């Protein structure tokens, strides 16, 4: 596997053998309010075979899918044992780069199993004394790439955590979002949807990195390259949320075999299977992205349709080989034009994978200042 590809995948889930480990999530029936806790249980979070010193629970909670239909989400809540002495303990909603097509790749499976590669980043928040909630935002069908699905699940996981008395998080506690790459996408969608979907969930700050605002632009950029498997995975994930894409109608026999082979796998296996292949190899049409029904779904999942309340720290590598920075530049400029307070950091020294790590201290510092109610910086004037 190419070195850059391996580094990209480090923040993602590594163990496809855990498929099916995550708790099953059935549809919510009736008029259950989003964020309502359906069930809860204590869990142990593991790292390198040892328990992490936190109190932790898994919550099943009511939410809604990409089309607003009732669904049950799963979130993992972690509360550090150390006290928080600066007022009300903040709540950090951390979104991992799940980027996969099986529930066994979701954080509710990987955190207890000790295979969550972003635990080191999550621990930066825990070390500050912050409580952390980590949602399985792709949902029970692993709808990778579905923005509304992700945003709903993230916001409802926050609601559920605030309702969960054992966690001890005050209703008026400062709340922040943080995620990178796929996790940045989920964070960005939650930020955009919050004012209308969850107006009572006031966000003190959002740190979103490596965000792909335009899924079609990313797909065209990676088609045939080392990261082509991500294109194929998003196509499958989106089709689960939007059956009207009808991708089976345009798959040749090789394409149907591909979908069957990646449909229950985590990102490392998907990337290895898809590397250096083109979508045209698997399709009966030259360019599936040109089909109106595909374009409609991609347009519906294009960031920038809703004004986030902010403030936002947006960080992106100038030389990002996976997600071209032009789309992120345009999104940040749009937010600024809409009056959102944005600190846009264009990193000149990193590529996609490394910025997840090198950008983490900046994200933590930004959120710490927002939790302390310091004025948010802005680069909009420049």
C-alpha positions in Angstrom: 0.0 0.0 0.0 1.5 3.4 -0.9 2.8 5.4 2.1 0.5 8.3 1.7 -2.5 6.0 1.4 -1.5 4.3 4.6 -1.1 7.6 6.4 -4.5 8.7 5.2 -6.1 5.6 6.6 -4.5 5.8 10.0 -7.3 7.9 11.5 -9.9 5.5 10.1 -11.0 2.1 11.5 -8.6 -0.7 10.9 -10.4 -3.9 11.7 -13.0 -5.1 9.3 -13.3 -8.3 11.3 -15.4 -6.4 13.8 -18.4 -6.1 11.3 -21.6 -6.7 13.2 -20.0 -5.9 16.7 -21.8 -2.6 17.0 -25.2 -2.7 18.7 -28.1 -3.2 16.3 -30.2 -0.1 15.7 -33.8 -0.5 14.8 -36.1 2.2 13.4 -37.7 4.5 15.9 -41.5 4.3 15.8 -44.1 6.9 16.6 -43.4 10.5 17.6 -40.4 10.0 19.7 -38.5 13.3 19.9 -35.1 13.3 18.3 -32.4 13.1 21.0 -34.6 11.0 23.3 -32.6 8.1 24.9 -34.0 4.7 24.0 -31.5 2.7 26.1 -28.1 3.0 27.7 -25.3 0.8 29.1 -21.9 1.2 30.6 -18.9 0.3 28.5 -15.2 0.1 28.9 -13.0 2.0 26.5 -9.8 0.2 25.5 -6.4 1.2 24.1 -3.5 -1.1 23.4 -5.3 -3.8 25.4 -5.7 -1.6 28.5 -8.8 0.2 29.8 -8.9 3.9 29.4 -9.5 5.7 32.7 -12.9 7.3 31.9 -16.5 6.6 32.7 -18.2 5.6 29.5 -21.6 4.6 28.2 -23.3 3.7 24.9 -26.6 5.5 24.3 -29.2 4.5 21.8 -31.2 7.5 20.9 -34.0 8.7 18.6 -32.9 10.5 15.5 -33.8 11.0 11.8 -32.2 9.8 8.6 -31.2 11.7 5.5 -34.8 12.1 4.5 -36.1 13.0 7.9 -37.5 9.5 8.7 -37.3 8.2 12.3 -34.2 6.1 13.1 -32.2 5.1 16.1 -28.6 6.2 16.6 -25.8 5.0 18.7 -23.3 7.2 20.5 -20.4 6.6 23.0 -20.1 9.1 25.8 -16.8 9.5 27.7 -16.4 11.5 30.9 -12.9 11.9 32.3 -12.2 11.1 35.9 -10.4 14.4 36.5 -12.6 17.2 37.7 -13.2 20.3 35.6 -12.4 23.4 37.6 -13.1 26.2 35.2 -16.9 26.2 35.4 -19.3 23.8 33.7 -17.6 20.8 32.1 -17.7 21.4 28.3 -19.0 18.8 25.9 -17.0 18.0 22.8 -18.8 16.2 20.0 -15.9 14.4 18.2 -16.6 12.9 14.8 -14.2 10.2 13.6 -13.4 9.6 10.0 -15.4 6.4 9.9 -15.5 6.4 6.1 -16.7 2.8 5.9 -19.6 0.6 4.9 -20.1 -1.6 8.0 -21.3 -0.9 11.5 -18.3 -2.9 12.9 -16.2 0.0 11.7 -18.2 2.6 13.7 -16.7 4.1 16.9 -19.3 2.3 19.1 -17.4 -0.9 18.0 -13.9 0.3 17.8 -13.7 2.3 21.1 -14.5 -0.7 23.3 -12.4 -3.0 21.1 -9.3 -0.8 21.4 -9.0 -0.3 17.6 -10.1 3.3 17.3 -7.2 5.1 15.6 -8.5 8.5 16.6 -8.6 7.8 20.3 -5.3 9.7 20.6 -7.1 12.8 19.3 -10.2 12.2 21.4 -7.9 12.0 24.4 -6.6 15.5 23.8 -10.1 16.7 24.8 -10.4 14.3 27.7 -7.1 15.5 29.1 -8.6 19.0 29.2 -11.4 17.7 31.4 -14.0 17.8 28.6 -16.7 15.2 28.2 -16.8 13.7 24.8 -19.6 12.2 22.7 -18.7 10.2 19.6 -21.7 9.3 17.3 -22.0 6.5 14.8 -23.2 9.2 12.5 -23.3 7.0 9.4 -26.3 5.3 10.9 -27.3 1.6 11.1 -26.9 1.2 7.3 -23.5 2.8 7.1 -24.6 5.6 4.8 -21.2 7.0 4.1 -21.3 10.5 2.6 -24.9 11.3 3.4 -24.7 14.8 4.9 -28.1 15.2 6.4 -27.9 11.7 8.0 -24.6 12.7 9.6 -25.7 16.1 10.8 -28.9 14.8 12.3 -27.1 12.0 14.2 -24.4 14.2 15.5 -26.9 16.8 16.8 -29.2 14.2 18.3 -26.2 12.5 20.1 -25.5 15.8 21.7 -29.1 16.1 22.8 -29.1 12.6 24.2 -25.9 13.3 26.1 -27.3 16.4 27.7 -30.4 14.3 28.7 -28.3 11.6 30.2 -28.0 12.3 34.0 -25.1 9.9 34.8 -22.8 11.9 32.5 -23.4 15.0 34.6 -23.3 17.5 31.8 -25.2 20.7 32.5 -27.8 21.7 30.0 -26.0 25.1 29.6 -22.5 23.6 29.3 -20.4 24.9 26.4 -20.6 22.6 23.4 -18.1 22.2 20.5 -17.7 20.1 17.4 -14.4 18.7 16.0 -13.7 16.3 13.1 -11.3 15.8 10.3 -11.8 14.5 6.7 -15.0 12.3 6.9 -15.3 13.5 10.5 -14.9 17.1 9.3 -17.7 16.5 6.8 -20.0 15.3 9.5 -19.0 18.2 11.7 -19.7 20.7 9.0 -23.1 19.3 8.3 -24.0 19.4 11.9 -22.9 23.0 12.1 -25.0 23.9 9.0 -28.1 22.1 10.2 -28.0 23.1 13.9 -29.8 26.5 13.6 -32.9 24.9 12.1 -32.7 21.2 13.2 -31.5 21.7 16.8 -31.7 25.4 17.7 -31.5 24.7 21.4 -28.1 23.1 20.9 -25.9 26.2 21.1 -22.4 25.6 19.6 -19.6 27.6 21.3 -17.3 26.6 18.4 -16.6 24.2 15.5 -13.3 22.9 14.4 -13.6 21.2 11.0 -10.6 20.1 9.0 -10.1 18.5 5.6 -13.7 19.1 4.7 -15.0 18.0 1.2 -17.8 20.4 0.4 -18.3 19.0 -3.2 -18.4 15.2 -3.3 -18.4 15.2 -7.2 -15.2 17.2 -7.3 -13.5 14.8 -4.9 -14.7 11.8 -6.9 -13.3 13.2 -10.1 -10.0 14.0 -8.4 -9.4 10.5 -7.0 -10.9 8.4 -9.8 -8.1 6.1 -11.0 -5.7 7.0 -8.2 -4.5 5.6 -4.9 -7.7 6.7 -3.2 -10.3 5.6 -5.8 -11.8 3.2 -3.3 -13.2 6.1 -1.4 -15.1 7.2 -4.5 -16.7 3.7 -4.8 -17.5 3.6 -1.0 -19.3 7.0 -1.1 -21.3 5.8 -4.1 -22.5 2.8 -2.2 -23.1 4.8 1.0 -25.1 7.5 -0.7 -27.1 4.9 -2.6 -28.2 3.4 0.8 -29.5 6.8 1.9 -30.9 7.6 -1.6 -32.2 4.5 -3.3 -33.3 6.7 -6.2 -29.7 6.8 -7.4 -30.4 3.2 -8.6 -26.7 2.4 -9.0 -27.4 -1.2 -9.7 -29.0 -0.2 -13.0 -25.6 1.1 -14.3 -23.3 -1.5 -12.9 -21.7 -4.1 -15.1 -20.9 -7.6 -13.8 -17.6 -6.4 -12.5 -19.3 -3.4 -10.7 -21.8 -5.7 -9.0 -18.9 -7.9 -7.8 -17.2 -4.7 -6.5 -20.2 -3.6 -4.5 -20.7 -7.0 -3.0 -17.0 -7.1 -2.0 -16.8 -3.7 -0.3 -20.3 -3.5 1.1 -19.4 -4.9 4.5 -15.9 -3.6 4.8 -13.9 -0.9 6.6 -12.0 1.8 4.8 -8.6 0.0 4.7 -9.9 -3.0 2.8 -12.1 -0.8 0.6 -9.1 1.4 -0.3 -6.9 -1.6 -1.1 -9.6 -3.1 -3.4 -10.3 0.1 -5.2 -6.8 1.6 -5.5 -5.8 2.7 -9.1 -9.1 1.6 -10.6 -11.6 3.9 -12.5 -15.3 4.0 -12.0 -15.8 3.5 -15.8 -14.4 -0.1 -15.3 -17.5 -0.9 -13.3 -20.2 1.0 -15.0 -22.3 0.6 -18.2 -22.2 4.4 -18.7 -19.0 6.5 -19.3 -19.6 8.9 -16.5 -22.1 8.1 -13.7 -21.6 11.6 -12.3 -23.2 13.0 -15.4 -26.5 11.2 -14.8 -29.3 13.6 -13.6 -30.4 11.3 -10.8 -26.9 11.1 -9.5 -26.3 14.8 -9.8 -29.5 15.5 -7.8 -28.3 13.5 -4.9 -24.8 15.0 -5.0 -26.3 18.5 -5.2 -28.5 17.7 -2.1 -25.3 16.7 -0.2 -23.3 19.8 -1.2 -22.2 21.9 1.8 -23.1 25.6 1.8 -26.9 25.3 1.5 -27.4 26.4 5.1 -25.8 29.2 7.1 -24.1 27.9 10.3 -24.3 30.0 13.4 -20.5 29.6 13.9 -17.9 30.4 15.0 -15.8 28.1 12.9 -12.1 27.1 12.7 -11.7 25.7 9.2 -8.3 24.1 8.5 -7.2 22.5 5.2 -3.8 21.5 3.6 -2.9 23.7 0.6 -1.5 20.6 -1.1 -4.2 18.2 -0.1 -4.0 15.4 -2.7 -7.3 13.9 -1.8 -9.7 16.9 -1.3 -8.6 19.9 -3.4 -8.5 23.1 -1.3 -10.4 25.1 -3.8 -13.7 23.8 -2.6 -12.9 24.5 1.0 -11.7 28.0 0.1 -15.0 28.6 -1.6 -17.0 27.3 1.3 -15.1 29.5 3.8 -15.6 32.5 1.6 -19.3 31.8 1.4 -19.6 31.5 5.1 -17.7 34.8 5.5 -20.0 36.5 3.0 -23.0 35.3 5.1 -21.6 36.9 8.2 -20.3 33.7 9.9 -17.2 34.2 12.0 -14.6 32.0 10.3 -10.9 31.5 11.0 -9.6 29.9 7.8 -6.2 28.2 8.1 -4.5 27.1 4.9 -1.7 24.8 6.0 1.4 25.1 3.6 3.4 22.2 5.0 1.0 19.2 5.3 -1.0 16.9 3.0 -4.3 15.4 3.8 -3.4 12.7 6.3 -0.7 14.5 8.2 -2.9 17.6 8.9 -5.3 15.5 10.9 -2.4 15.2 13.5 -0.6 18.5 13.0 -3.8 20.5 13.0 -5.1 18.8 16.2 -3.3 21.2 18.7 -4.8 24.2 16.7 -8.3 22.7 16.9 -8.0 22.0 20.6 -6.7 25.5 21.4 -9.5 27.0 19.3 -12.1 25.1 21.1 -10.6 25.8 24.5 -10.8 29.5 23.9 -14.4 29.2 22.8 -15.3 27.2 25.9 -13.6 30.0 27.9 -15.9 32.5 26.2 -13.0 34.3 24.5 -13.9 36.3 21.4 -13.6 34.2 18.2 -10.9 35.2 15.7 -11.8 35.8 12.1 -9.8 35.8 8.9 -12.8 37.0 6.8 -11.5 40.5 6.3 -8.4 39.0 4.7 
